[in-house]
Amino acid sequence: MGSDKLNELKKMCDGQNYRTFCTSGIRQFAKENNFLIFHGASDDLLEVNGVFDEEFDIGGSTDFANYTETRNVIQEKLLQFMKKVNMEANFCPRTGTTWEVLVDTGIENAYFFLKDYDQKNIGLIISYTENI
């Protein structure tokens, strides 16, 4: 896996329209290389693609330390991972973007920018592991 695959995936995602960017090819590449892609959608959804394809209705900004709403086993696995990497998702943050997804971890990750009308949506690509 390694940084080359992460950079390749980042190049695939950077600058795309957030509504249409996550094609089956991007999702498959992320899945084959054990990556998760997180990005905001509309004003209340956090989308996840790659190892798992899922979405969270977070209703705006949240850090996931105290988040408990899951609908299925996949969401529960993702939520455990999101808590371990100290993930935070912000809608309309101070940076002038529509969304930003942040982590505080030593796990291999990269940020990318999606087009969201005239603003940017900051997404996250991160290596997935259950053993953090």
N, C-alpha and C positions, 0 to 999 in steps of 0.2 A: 504494500500500500504506500505509505510515505508521502512526502511533500509534493512530489511530481503529480500524483493523482489528485491531491487536494487542489493544487494550482490549476490543473486541467479542468476540474469541475468548477472552480471559481470563474475561469474564463468562459465556460459555457453559460454561467448564470449572470455574470456582470452585464448591466445595461439592458437587460430584457424587460419587457412589460410584465408586471407582476401577475396580471390576469391570465397570461398565456405562456409564461416562460417554462414551466415545469413539464416539459414534454415527456413522453414515455422513454425516450432515449436518455434524457437527463436523469430521470428516476431510476432507470435500469443501471446506469453507470454508477450512481450513488449507492444503490443496493449492492452491486457486485463488489464495490470497494469499501463497504461497511461505513458509509457516511449517512448522516441525517442532515437534511436541509430544512431550516426553520425560516419562515417569513410571515409577516402580517398580511391579512387580507380584509377588505372592507374596514369597518371600524371596531370589530369585536372578535375577529377570528385569528388564531395562530395556526398556520398550516405547517404540516410536517410531511416530508417526502424522503424516500430513500429506503433504508432498512425497513421502516414502517411508513405507511401512508395514512395519515390521520389528521384531524383538526380539533382544536380546543376552542370553545366559546368562552373567551376570557373577559369579555365585556370591557375592553380597554386595557390599561396598563396593569401589570402585576409582576411581582416577583413570585417565584413558585415555592418559596420556603413554606408558606402556610396554605397553599392551594390544595384543595382536597376533592374537587369535583371531577370524577372520572366516570365514563359510561361503559368501559369494557376493559379487558385484560391488557390490550395493547396500550390504551391510554394510561393504565396503571404503571406498566413497565416504563413508558416514556416519562411519566411524572417522576418516578423514582430517579431516573437518569437526570432529568432537568433540575431536580433538587440537589443532586450530588455535584453538578457543575455550576451551581449558584446562578441559574438562568433567570433572566429578567426580560420581559417584553414590554415595551412602551409604545403606546399609541400617541401620535402627535407630540413627541418629546421636544425638548428645548432646542434640539439641533436643527430644527426646520424640516425634518423628514416626517413622513406619515407614520412610519414604524421603525423601531430599532429593536433588535434582539441581541442581548448581551450575555456573556458568561464570564466567570472568574474561575479559571481552571488551567491546569498544565496540559490538558488533552489537546492534541492537534486540532486547530480550528482556523477558519478564515471568514472574514466578513465580505459581503458582496452588495452591490447596489442594484436595485430594480427600479424601473420607471413606474411612477404612480402619478399619472397626469403630469403636472408641472413640478412635482416634488420627487424625492427619492425615498425608497423603502430599503432600510438596511437589514439584510438577511444574514443568516449564519449557517455555515457548513461546519460540522463537527464530526470527528471520528466517534463511532458508537462502540461502547463496550459495556457489558453488564458488570464487569469487575473493576470498579473504580476504588 
